Amino acid sequence: MARMVSIGSALQDIYLIDHDDFAPTNVYSATTTTHESLFGELKIGTKVDIDRISYEVGGGGTNAAVTFSRHGHEVAFIGNIGHDPAGDAVLSCLDKEGIDSSYVSFTPKKSTGCSVILLDTHTGERTILTHRGASAKFDNLSEDTIAEIHPDWLYVTSLRGDIDTLRRFFKKAKEEGAKVMFNPGKLELAKRSQLTNLLKYVDILLVNKSEAKEIVPGTILTELVSRLSNYVQTVIITDGSSGAIATDGKNTYRFGIYEDLPVKDTTGAGDAFGSGFLAHFAAGHSFYDSLVFASANSTFVVTMLGAKKGILTGREKLHQMPIEEVK
């Protein structure tokens, strides 16, 4: 197994679950001339009874760390939390999953990030109200921790557009002989020229279709993955329920979802896919088999509440799925 470092956000996710007041309604948007789905009206000054509340630990950095650890890898998480009950919940989760939390930083005067999630129990879709808190900035983190840990892989989710910190960690990873998998967020994508300059350090790039279109021109997955492969050898582009496309520079595969199961909560689906791929790949499995596992991991995560409960271990017996090579 490999030594893995996951860098990114650590949040407490608070789910508000209600079958009536949060029932979605379709409304017409004059600005976009389309019908949009909105949660039911919550009027100011009223009290709304909630059917159920659930406290979970989320954040892309911790979600990925849990996937790696359950797969049997040696894992360290690097991120920021506050001195508060939410921070205690994050540390408790990391300890329970066997993840090294000694590189977690406590930020002064900032609380641990927190998300309040309004969940549509019929579709699993949600609206997320997020206070980033300690996960709003990452410039306090030191890349010298990479030299201490000596990882085989560095997995990085969004650092809120902090290109300088990303560059510091990517360069140090390369100096230490580690490989890098990167899943940028919207704030990194907003800095396209700086982002593309970072990609020379990246071994595996994970984006969704709309994100890919912000980096390179194109409308269909095959042209997007081809153009992104000019920057990074291994590229994975997800496309929601339509599946994904991926290339390792030798083979390109187009595939659908692993299995059509009832969706309970889509939170963490992207994290489960990306970290699931790397967890399996770093364990010595083929590019093809790692894509299948990534799809399965994402599929099972959305069948449960929270981003972590459905994460697989890599020891499950998986069935075949729709996947074909693109010539």
N, C-alpha and C positions, 0 to 999 in steps of 0.2 A: 504494500500500500504506500501512498505518497504522503508527504508533509504539505499541508495546505494552509494558506492564509486567506481569510476573507475580510475585506475592508468595506465598510458601508454603514448604513443607518441601523439603529437599534431603537425600537419604539414599543410602547404598550398600545395594543389595539383594543378598544372598547366597543363591542358590538351592541347596538340597540336593535332589537328584533321585535317587530310588531306586524301582525297580519292584516290590520285594518288601516291604521293611520298612515302607514308607510306604503300602502298599496300604490303602485305606479299608475299614472294617468298620462294619456297622450294629449299633447297640446300643439297647436300650430305656431311656429315661429315665423314672424313676418320678416325677420332679418335674414334668415337662411332659406325661407320659403319651403320648409320641411316640417314634418311632424316629429316632435321630440318627446321622449318619455321622461316624465318628472315624478318625483315622489309626491305623495299627497300634501295638501296645504297644511302647514303648521302655523296657526295664527298667533301673532304676538299677544302676550297677556293671558294665554290660556294654558291649561295643564293637560298633558297627554299621557295617558297610562301606557306603559311599555310592557309587552308580554314577557320579554326575557332580556337579560343583560349577560354578556359574557366577556371576561377579561382574558386576552391572549397576548403573546409576545410576537411582534412583527418586525418589519424593517428588512430591506434586501440583504444587508450584511449578515444578520443573524439567521435569516431563512437559508441562505446558501451554506453557512457554517453547519447548520443542523443536517442538511443533506449530505455533506462531506463526512461528518462524523458517523452518521448512521450507516454509511457505506464502509466504514472501518478505517478511514483515513485519520491521520494525526492532524488536528485542526486547531488553529489559533484565530481568534476574532480580534480585529482592531477597530475601535470606534469610540464614540463618546456617549456618556450617560451622566445623569445628575445624581446628587445625594438625596434620593427620595424613594418612596415605595415602588414607583415604576422602575427605577433603576435596580432596586432589589429584585424585582420580578425578572428583569433581563438577566441579571447575574445568576439567579436561581435556575433559569432555563438553560443557560450555557453550562452550568455545573451539572445539571441533570443529564444533559446530552454528552457529557464528557469532553467539552470544548475548553481549551485554555483561555481563560479570561484575564490573565495577568497583564495583557497589553491594552485592556480597556482603560480609557482616561475619564476621570471625573472633571467636568467643567464647572468652574466657579460661577455662581449666580445664574445658572441655567438649569432648568428642569429637564428630565428625560423626555424625549420626544413622545408625543401621544397622538393617536388618531381615534376619532369617534366615527364609527362606520354604521351607516344606515343601510340595512340589508333588505333586499327584495327576496323574500323567501320562496317566491315562485320561480325565479330565473337564476338566482345566485348573483345577480348583478348588484352593485352597491355604489353609494356615494360616500366619499371619504372626506372628513373634515380633519385636517392635520395641523398640529402645532409641532414644528420641527424641533424646537428646544435645543438640546445639546447636539442634535444631529443636523443643525442648520449650517455648521461650519466644521471644517476638518483641517484647517491650517495649523492647528496645534499638534497634530500627529507627526511623529518623527520617522523618517524612512530608515533610520539606523536600526529600528526593530527588525527589519528584514535581514540584516546581517546577523542579528542575534538568533533568529529563528531558523535561518537557512532553509526556506521552503522550496519544494519542487514546483509549486504553482502558486501564483497570486491571482485571486479572483476579486474583481472590483466592480461594484455597482456604482450608481451615481454618487458623486461627491459634491452635489449641488453646484456644478459648474466651476469647481476649483481646479482649473487646469494646472496651476503651478504645483499643487500637492499631488495631483495625478502624475505629473511628469517626474517629480522627485521619487515617488514610489516605483514607477515603471523603470526608470533608469537604474535605481538601486537593485531592483529585481534582476535586471539583465546583468548587472555587475556580479551578482551572486549566483548567476547561472539558473535562475528561476524563469519559468514561462508565465505568460500573462494572458488571462481571459478577461475581457472587458464588456460590460453591459451598460453603456452610457445612458444618461437620462436627458430630459428635455433641456436642462440648463447647459449641459455639455454640447448638445446638438445646436443650441442657439449660437455657439461659438465655432462655426463650421471650420474655418481655416485653422484655428488652434487645435481643434479636435483631429483633423486629418493629419496634422503634424505629429500628433501623439501616436497615431496608428502604426508608426514604424517600430514601436516597442511591443506591439500587441501580436500574440500568436493566434488567438481565437476571438472573433468579434461576434457578439450577439445583439441583434436589434429586431424590432418588429418592422412591418412593411412601411408604415408611415414614417418611422424613424429613418429607415434606409433611404427614403425619398428625400429626406432633408440633407443627406450627405452626398448622394450622387443622383444624377438625372435618371429618369426611367419610370415606367408605370407597371410593368409586369415583373414577377419575381425573378424570372430567369435573367433578365437584363440587369436588374438590381444586384443580384448576387455576383454576376460576372464583373460588373464595374467595381463593386466593393472588394473583390478578390485582387484587384490591382493594388490595394492598400494592405490587405491582410490575407494570408494564405487560406486560413480556415474561417469561413463566414457562415453564420446561421441567421436566417431571417424567418421570424414567425409571422403567421397571418391569422391569428385567432382560430375560430372553428374551421377555417379552411386549411389548417395544417401549417406546413413550413417548407422551406427549401434550404439546403445546406451543401457546401462544397469544402473539400479539404485540399483543393488544388489539383487533385487527381480524379476524384469522383464527385459527381453532383447528384443529389437525391431530392426528389419531390415527394412529399408524403402528407397524409391526412392525419386526423386525430387517432389516438391509440384505440379508444373504445368509446362508444356513445353511452355514457353513464349519466344518471341524473345529477345536475349541477346544484350544489348547495351554496357555494361561496367561491367566487373567482379570485379572491385576494390571494396573491402569492403564486399565481399560475406561471407567470413569466420567470420568477425566481426559481421555481421548481424545475422548469424546463432547462434553463441555463446551467444551474448547479447540478442538475441530474445528469446532463450530458458530460460535464467535466468529471463528476464523481466516478462515473462508469469508465470514461476514457482514461483517466489517471490510474485506474485499477488494472489497466492493461487490455481492456476490451477494444474491439475494432471500432472504427468511425461509424459504420453502419449500425452495429449493435448498440452503440452509445446513443445514437439518435432515437432508436426504438425505446431505450430506457428513459431518455429525456421526455419523450411523449407520454410514456406510461406514468412517470412521476408527476407530470403536470396534470394528467387526467385524474389520478387518484387524489391529489391535493384538493381539487375543486369539489370533490364529493363530500368534504368535511368542513366544518366551521373552523376558520383560522388558517393561517398559511403554513402550519407545521404538522398538524395531526396526520395528514395523509401522506407525508413524505415516506418513500420506500427505502428499503435497506440494500437493495441490489442482490438479495438472495431469493427474491420471488421468482417463480417460474412464469415467464411472459410468453404470450402468444404472438403470432405473426400479425402484422398490421399493413395497411395499404402504403407501400413505399416502392418507388420505381426510380431507376437511374435515368438521369437526363443526359442525352448524348449531344 
